[in-house]
Amino acid sequence: MKYYSYDNFKNDTNKLIRLVKDSDFDAIVGIARGGLTLSHVMGEGLDIRQVQSIRTELYDKMDKRDQISIFGKCDLKSAKKVLVVDDIADSGDTLKAIMEYLESDFKDVEFKSATLFYKKTSIFEPNFWINEAEEWIEFFWEKDFSHP
């Protein structure tokens, strides 16, 4: 298990912002919960006010469920180009399902994806990613703010 600190997050998010800034996204969709912190910070860094979220459930702690559940809808009628963000493409099931879900609902919108981590065994490779994950990542927001 690898601990991922706030300082790592800040440095990697700035790298990710530099990678995507010329793509002219007009909206960001964060995948809850892992992508919420990243989507907020990227919205600030890219000066994108239209930051939305969609919730999924695939993992309970480190245990993967049999199938993914998707909750909620996004309002992307005015968007042309949307960045979908999550913390990690682990199995890739979540990102693949969300991208297909959004693309089927918004056929005229161009979607790209970004993560902080990507596992080479993932079934879905994000368009933009920073680190290759070789073990379970314990993000600072999971560890540093855990309930008593």
C-alpha positions in Angstrom: 0.0 0.0 0.0 1.3 3.4 -1.0 0.4 6.6 0.9 -0.3 9.6 -1.4 0.2 12.9 0.4 -1.3 16.3 -0.2 2.1 17.5 -1.5 2.2 14.7 -4.1 -1.4 15.6 -5.0 -0.6 19.3 -5.4 2.4 18.6 -7.6 0.7 16.0 -9.8 -2.5 18.1 -10.1 -0.4 21.0 -11.4 1.2 18.7 -13.9 -2.2 17.4 -15.0 -3.5 21.0 -15.3 -0.6 21.8 -17.6 -1.3 18.7 -19.7 -4.9 19.5 -20.4 -5.0 23.4 -20.3 -4.7 23.7 -24.1 -7.7 21.4 -24.7 -10.2 24.2 -23.9 -12.6 22.2 -21.8 -15.7 24.0 -20.8 -16.9 21.6 -18.1 -15.5 19.1 -15.7 -17.3 16.0 -14.4 -15.8 14.5 -11.2 -16.6 10.9 -10.4 -17.6 10.6 -6.8 -16.0 10.1 -4.5 -12.4 9.7 -5.7 -12.6 12.3 -8.4 -14.3 15.1 -6.4 -11.2 16.6 -4.8 -9.4 16.5 -8.1 -12.3 18.0 -10.1 -12.7 20.9 -7.7 -9.0 21.7 -7.8 -8.8 21.3 -11.6 -11.8 23.6 -11.9 -9.9 26.2 -10.0 -6.6 25.7 -11.8 -8.3 25.8 -15.3 -10.8 28.5 -14.3 -13.7 26.3 -15.3 -16.8 27.1 -13.2 -19.0 24.3 -14.6 -17.9 21.5 -12.4 -20.4 18.7 -11.9 -20.3 15.2 -10.4 -21.7 11.8 -10.9 -21.6 9.1 -8.3 -20.6 5.5 -8.7 -20.2 2.5 -6.5 -17.8 -0.3 -7.4 -15.5 -0.7 -4.4 -16.2 -1.1 -0.7 -12.9 -0.2 0.8 -10.5 -2.5 -1.1 -13.2 -5.1 -2.1 -14.6 -4.8 -5.7 -18.3 -5.4 -6.2 -19.7 -7.6 -9.0 -21.1 -4.7 -10.9 -21.0 -0.9 -11.0 -23.9 1.3 -9.9 -24.3 4.8 -11.4 -26.3 7.5 -9.6 -27.4 10.9 -10.8 -27.4 12.9 -14.0 -25.2 15.7 -15.3 -26.6 18.8 -17.2 -24.1 19.2 -20.0 -26.5 20.6 -22.7 -24.4 23.8 -23.1 -21.0 21.9 -23.1 -18.9 21.2 -26.1 -15.9 19.6 -24.5 -15.9 17.9 -21.1 -13.1 16.5 -19.0 -14.1 13.5 -16.8 -11.8 13.1 -13.8 -11.2 10.4 -11.2 -8.4 9.6 -8.8 -7.3 6.3 -10.4 -8.0 4.0 -13.3 -7.6 0.8 -11.3 -9.7 -1.9 -13.0 -10.9 0.7 -15.5 -14.5 -0.4 -15.0 -15.7 2.8 -13.5 -14.2 5.1 -16.1 -15.3 2.9 -19.0 -18.9 2.8 -17.6 -19.0 6.5 -17.0 -17.6 7.5 -20.4 -20.1 5.2 -22.1 -22.9 6.5 -20.0 -22.1 10.2 -20.7 -21.4 9.7 -24.4 -24.8 8.0 -24.8 -26.6 10.8 -23.0 -24.7 13.7 -24.8 -23.9 12.6 -28.3 -22.8 16.1 -29.4 -20.3 16.5 -26.6 -16.6 15.5 -26.8 -15.5 13.7 -23.6 -11.9 13.2 -22.5 -10.7 11.5 -19.2 -8.0 12.3 -16.7 -6.6 10.6 -13.6 -3.8 10.9 -11.2 -3.0 7.2 -11.4 -3.3 4.5 -14.1 -2.8 0.8 -13.8 -1.5 -0.9 -16.9 -3.9 -3.8 -16.2 -6.9 -1.4 -16.5 -9.4 -2.1 -19.2 -9.6 1.7 -19.8 -6.7 4.1 -20.3 -7.5 7.7 -19.6 -6.6 10.3 -22.2 -4.4 12.0 -19.6 -2.7 10.5 -16.5 0.3 11.2 -14.4 1.5 8.2 -12.4 1.5 4.4 -13.1 0.1 2.6 -10.1 1.7 -0.7 -9.1 0.1 -1.2 -5.8 -3.0 0.0 -3.8 -2.9 3.8 -3.4 -4.1 5.3 -0.1 -5.0 8.9 -0.8 -4.5 11.6 1.8 -8.2 12.3 1.8 -8.9 8.7 2.7 -6.3 8.5 5.5 -5.8 12.0 7.0 -9.5 12.7 7.5 -10.8 9.2 8.5 -13.5 9.0 11.1 -12.4 8.2 14.7 
